[in-house]
Amino acid sequence: MVTTTTLSLQTRGNGDASDITAAVAKAVAESGVRSGVVTLFCPGSTSALTTIEYEAGALADLNRLFDEIVPPDDQHAPCRDRA
């Protein structure tokens, strides 16, 4: 048995994170499936899924890491692949 559920989220951008644990657990419970594997997919080039302890310190560390990789005031080159 395969079941598909869509979760829609609103974020504020710039490393905003959402804890989807309860929503995923609810979708599994409502599916009627009693054993198996949950696969999560996040479409889009600027979104991501991660497993992290959802608490203020860990989220701050993650955002600080993102800022080190790509500084917020960095000027990115435009995408040249678009017509």
N, C-alpha and C positions, 0 to 999 in steps of 0.2 A: 504494500500500500504506500502510495506517495501522496502527500498533501502539501499544498503551498499556501502560505499566508504572507501578506504584505504588511509591513510596519512602516508608517510614514512618520518622519520626525521633522521638527523645526529646530534649527540651530542658529547660533549667532555668528558663526564663522570663526576664523582664526583660532583653531584648536579647541573649539567648544566640543565638549564630550557629553554623551548621554548614556546613562546606565539603562540598558535594554533587557536586563536579566528578567525582571518581572514580566515584561511584555512577551518575551520568548517563552517563559514558563507557562504563561496563560495560553499562548497559541498552541503549545504542545498538549496541554491538558484538554483544551477544547477540540483538538484534532481526533481524539479517541485512540490514538496510537499509544501502545503501552510499552514498546521497546523499539530501539532503533537509533538512528543518528540524526542529529539536527545539523543542517548545512545553512550557513548564513552567507548572504551575498550582498554587497554594497556597490551599486552601480555608480559610475561617475569618476572623473579623473581627480577630483579634489576631496573625495571622501574616503574613509577607511574604517576597518573593523580592527579592534585589538582586544586582547585580554589584559586587563590591568586592575589592580585593586582600586576600586572607585572611591577614593578619599582625597581630600584637598591637597595633601602633600604630594601624592603620586601624580595627580593631575598637574600641579604646578611644575613638578620636575619634567613631565612630558612636554609641557608647553615651553619650558625653558630650553629643552633640547631642540624642539622645532625652531625656536628663535636663533639658536646657535647655527643650525644647519642652513636656514634661510632667514637672515635678519629681516625684521618687519619693514625696515626702510629701504631694503634692497630693491633696485630697479631691475625688473625682469625683462628680458628681451621678448618682443612680441612673437607669437607663433607664426612662422612663415609658411606653414603647411596649409593654411586656409586660403581658399580662393576669394 
